[in-house]
């Protein structure tokens, strides 16, 4: 059945997901603040800054007005940076006149509160203006989805019917969706893998090889699992698509902004230089701070996250941080501690 879907956020992932929806026959509108970008989407059917090689389906309508974008929408998909989620949710609540399903495909933890994105959405959007909240997450690069590479991700919600609705909305012959009821685990895995990707990139930038890459990914997954379980997640989620799957793709690909940022840090660039060079949001930087603070609050051992925090926020040398992790006291592997 054809649905009306509003996509909030015309970045690379928002654009790629809008394309999937349009190709599935849905009516798609995409909202953003940048007039030149929205005009480009409407007139040239491209979004060169984010996906330079993609020709966007002509049926996708770009909107500068949030109210025009969400009017009569069956579903509203949030794909804005984590730091903008609360503000955009507040504007949505002010202008929404119906009760769409809320979906989000952003990955991070809110600064200060350390809240997951669905928690922020539930706080800011009253029940009369939402049918439910579904998290869309997993191993995916916008650049690959845009060219129809095979991709599998997860739709997570405490309401299974809502998750199934999202599954049907997006699924086709190159984009497969699995459902999950562990919202905490899916969101935690999505957010924290960006921290480990920074570390994996830094390891590469320092000149270390595959052994080191395997070490940081494996022990990074242990950290993600520890914090996630402490927050109430199902540990099995972390061996699924939004856990180890998302970790693999983010830690091993040049498409990953977090990996590229870490790689530059490992090569000796300052954080300011790295962020200026990237020209896009690197979610792992802010997530590192939130996760480090949360681990201290919950008394969860996260030495890799702590080391990356020290590099990003205390100016520690990357190579020294790696050495300090290696010189920690010996542990049993099944203690879930580095």
C-alpha positions in Angstrom: 0.0 0.0 0.0 1.3 3.4 -1.0 2.2 5.5 2.1 3.1 9.2 2.7 6.5 9.4 4.3 8.3 12.6 5.5 12.1 12.3 5.8 13.6 14.9 8.1 17.2 15.4 7.2 18.6 15.5 3.6 22.1 14.1 4.5 23.6 11.1 2.8 21.6 8.5 4.9 18.3 10.5 4.8 18.7 10.8 1.0 19.5 7.1 0.5 16.5 6.0 2.7 14.2 8.5 0.8 15.4 6.8 -2.4 14.5 3.3 -1.1 11.0 4.6 -0.1 10.4 6.3 -3.4 11.5 3.2 -5.4 9.1 1.2 -3.3 6.3 3.3 -4.6 5.7 5.6 -1.6 5.1 9.4 -1.7 8.2 10.9 -0.2 9.0 14.4 1.0 12.4 15.4 2.4 13.0 18.4 4.7 16.1 20.5 5.2 17.2 24.0 6.1 19.6 24.6 3.2 17.6 26.3 0.4 20.3 25.6 -2.3 20.3 21.9 -1.3 16.4 21.6 -1.4 16.3 23.5 -4.7 18.9 21.1 -6.1 16.8 18.1 -5.0 13.7 19.5 -6.7 15.2 20.8 -9.9 18.3 18.7 -10.6 17.3 15.6 -8.6 20.7 15.3 -7.1 22.4 15.9 -3.7 26.0 16.4 -4.8 27.4 17.4 -1.4 26.4 14.1 0.2 25.9 11.6 -2.6 27.6 13.0 -5.7 26.9 10.1 -8.1 23.2 9.6 -7.2 20.3 10.6 -9.4 17.4 11.0 -7.0 13.9 9.8 -8.1 12.0 12.7 -9.4 9.0 11.8 -7.3 10.9 12.9 -4.1 9.8 16.4 -3.1 12.2 18.7 -1.2 10.7 20.9 1.4 12.0 23.9 3.4 8.8 24.0 5.5 8.6 21.3 8.1 4.9 21.7 8.3 4.5 21.2 4.6 6.7 18.1 4.8 4.8 16.3 7.5 1.3 17.2 6.6 -0.9 14.1 6.4 2.2 11.8 6.7 1.6 8.2 7.6 5.2 8.0 8.9 7.9 10.5 9.8 11.5 9.5 9.6 14.1 11.4 11.6 17.6 11.3 10.1 19.1 14.4 11.6 22.3 14.5 13.8 21.8 13.5 17.4 22.4 17.0 18.7 19.5 18.2 16.6 17.0 15.5 17.5 15.4 17.2 20.5 15.0 20.6 18.7 13.5 19.0 15.5 11.2 16.9 17.7 9.9 20.0 19.4 9.3 21.7 16.1 7.5 18.6 14.8 5.3 18.5 17.9 4.3 22.1 17.4 3.4 21.7 13.7 2.0 18.1 13.6 -1.7 17.9 13.0 -2.1 14.1 12.9 -0.7 10.9 14.4 2.1 9.4 12.2 4.4 6.6 13.1 7.8 8.0 14.2 10.9 6.3 12.8 14.5 7.3 13.5 17.7 6.3 11.7 20.1 8.4 13.7 22.9 6.9 15.8 24.2 8.5 19.0 23.6 9.5 22.6 22.4 12.9 23.7 25.0 15.0 25.3 24.5 15.8 29.0 21.5 13.6 29.5 23.1 10.5 27.9 19.7 9.5 26.6 19.0 7.3 23.7 17.4 8.9 20.7 14.0 7.1 21.1 13.9 8.3 24.7 14.3 11.9 23.5 11.6 11.4 20.9 9.2 10.0 23.5 9.8 12.9 25.8 9.2 15.5 23.2 6.4 14.0 21.1 3.2 13.4 23.0 1.3 10.2 22.5 -1.5 12.0 20.6 1.0 13.0 17.9 2.6 9.6 17.4 1.5 6.0 16.8 4.7 4.6 18.1 8.5 4.9 17.7 10.6 2.5 15.7 14.5 2.5 15.4 15.9 1.7 12.0 19.6 0.7 12.4 22.2 -1.8 11.2 25.3 -2.2 9.0 24.7 0.2 6.2 26.5 2.8 4.1 24.4 5.4 2.2 26.8 5.2 -0.7 26.2 1.5 -1.1 22.4 1.6 -0.5 22.2 4.3 -3.2 23.7 1.9 -5.8 21.5 -1.0 -4.7 24.2 -3.0 -2.9 22.6 -5.8 -0.8 22.0 -4.4 2.7 20.3 -5.9 5.8 19.3 -3.8 8.8 16.9 -3.9 11.8 13.6 -2.3 12.7 13.3 -2.3 16.5 10.3 -1.4 18.6 8.5 -2.6 21.7 5.4 -2.6 19.4 6.0 -5.5 17.0 3.2 -4.4 14.7 5.0 -1.0 14.3 8.3 -2.8 13.5 6.5 -5.0 10.9 5.0 -1.8 9.3 8.5 -0.4 8.9 9.8 -3.7 7.6 7.1 -3.7 4.9 7.6 0.0 4.2 11.3 -0.4 3.3 11.9 -4.0 2.3 12.8 -4.8 -1.4 15.2 -7.0 -3.4 18.3 -5.1 -2.2 17.2 -3.7 1.2 16.1 -6.3 3.7 14.7 -5.5 7.2 14.6 -7.8 10.2 12.4 -6.9 13.3 13.6 -6.8 16.9 12.0 -5.8 20.2 15.2 -4.8 21.9 15.2 -1.1 21.4 17.9 -0.5 24.0 20.3 -2.9 22.5 19.8 -1.8 18.9 20.2 1.9 19.8 23.2 1.2 22.1 25.0 -0.8 19.5 24.3 1.8 16.8 25.7 4.6 19.0 28.8 2.9 20.5 30.2 1.3 17.4 31.1 4.8 16.2 33.5 5.1 19.1 35.2 1.8 18.3 35.4 2.9 14.6 37.3 6.0 15.7 39.8 3.6 17.4 40.0 1.3 14.4 40.8 4.2 12.1 43.4 5.4 14.6 45.0 2.0 14.6 45.2 2.1 10.8 46.6 5.6 10.9 49.3 4.6 13.3 50.4 1.9 10.8 49.2 -1.2 12.7 47.8 -4.2 10.8 45.0 -6.7 10.8 45.9 -8.2 14.2 45.4 -4.8 15.9 42.2 -4.2 13.9 40.7 -7.6 15.1 41.7 -6.8 18.6 40.0 -3.4 18.9 36.9 -4.7 17.1 36.5 -7.8 19.3 37.3 -6.1 22.6 35.3 -3.1 21.5 32.3 -5.3 21.1 32.8 -6.5 24.6 32.7 -2.9 25.9 29.5 -2.2 23.9 27.9 -5.3 25.3 28.8 -4.5 28.9 27.4 -1.0 28.7 24.3 -2.1 26.8 23.5 -4.9 29.2 24.0 -2.5 32.1 21.4 -0.2 30.4 18.9 -3.1 30.1 19.7 -4.6 26.6 19.4 -8.2 25.6 23.1 -9.4 25.2 22.1 -11.5 22.1 21.4 -8.2 20.2 25.1 -7.5 20.1 25.9 -10.5 18.0 23.2 -9.4 15.5 23.0 -6.8 12.7 22.9 -3.8 15.0 25.8 -5.1 17.1 28.6 -7.0 15.5 27.2 -6.3 12.0 27.2 -2.5 12.3 30.6 -2.7 14.1 32.2 -4.6 11.2 31.0 -2.2 8.5 31.9 0.9 10.4 35.4 -0.3 11.5 36.5 -1.5 8.1 35.3 0.8 5.4 36.5 4.1 3.9 32.8 5.1 3.7 32.8 5.4 7.5 33.2 9.0 8.6 34.3 7.8 12.1 36.9 5.4 10.6 38.2 8.2 8.4 38.3 10.6 11.3 40.2 8.1 13.5 42.6 7.4 10.6 43.5 11.1 10.5 44.0 11.3 14.3 46.3 8.3 14.0 48.3 10.1 11.4 48.9 13.0 13.8 46.2 15.5 12.9 44.5 17.5 15.7 40.8 16.9 16.4 40.0 20.4 15.0 41.9 19.7 11.8 40.1 16.3 11.5 36.6 17.8 11.9 37.3 20.6 9.5 38.6 18.1 6.9 35.6 15.9 7.2 33.0 18.6 6.5 30.2 16.4 8.0 29.1 15.4 11.5 31.3 12.7 13.1 28.9 11.2 15.6 31.6 9.2 17.3 33.3 12.3 18.8 30.3 13.4 20.8 29.2 9.8 21.6 32.6 9.1 23.1 32.1 11.8 25.7 28.5 10.7 26.5 29.5 7.0 26.7 32.5 7.7 28.8 30.4 9.7 31.3 27.7 7.1 31.3 30.2 4.3 31.9 31.5 6.2 35.0 28.0 6.7 36.2 27.1 3.0 35.8 30.5 1.7 36.9 31.1 -0.1 33.7 34.7 -0.9 32.6 35.3 0.6 29.1 39.1 1.0 28.7 39.0 1.5 24.9 36.3 4.2 25.2 38.3 5.8 28.0 41.4 5.9 25.9 39.6 7.5 23.0 38.1 10.0 25.3 41.5 11.0 26.6 42.7 11.4 23.0 39.7 13.5 22.0 39.1 15.6 25.1 42.4 15.6 27.1 44.9 15.7 24.2 46.6 12.4 25.0 48.9 11.1 22.2 47.2 8.3 20.2 50.2 6.0 20.3 50.6 6.4 24.1 46.9 5.7 24.6 47.3 2.4 22.6 50.3 1.4 24.7 48.6 2.1 28.0 45.7 -0.3 27.0 48.2 -3.0 26.1 50.0 -2.7 29.4 46.9 -3.1 31.5 46.8 -6.0 34.0 46.1 -9.4 32.5 42.5 -10.5 32.4 40.4 -13.6 31.6 38.6 -13.1 28.3 35.2 -14.2 29.6 35.4 -11.5 32.3 34.3 -9.2 29.5 37.1 -6.8 30.4 40.1 -5.7 28.3 
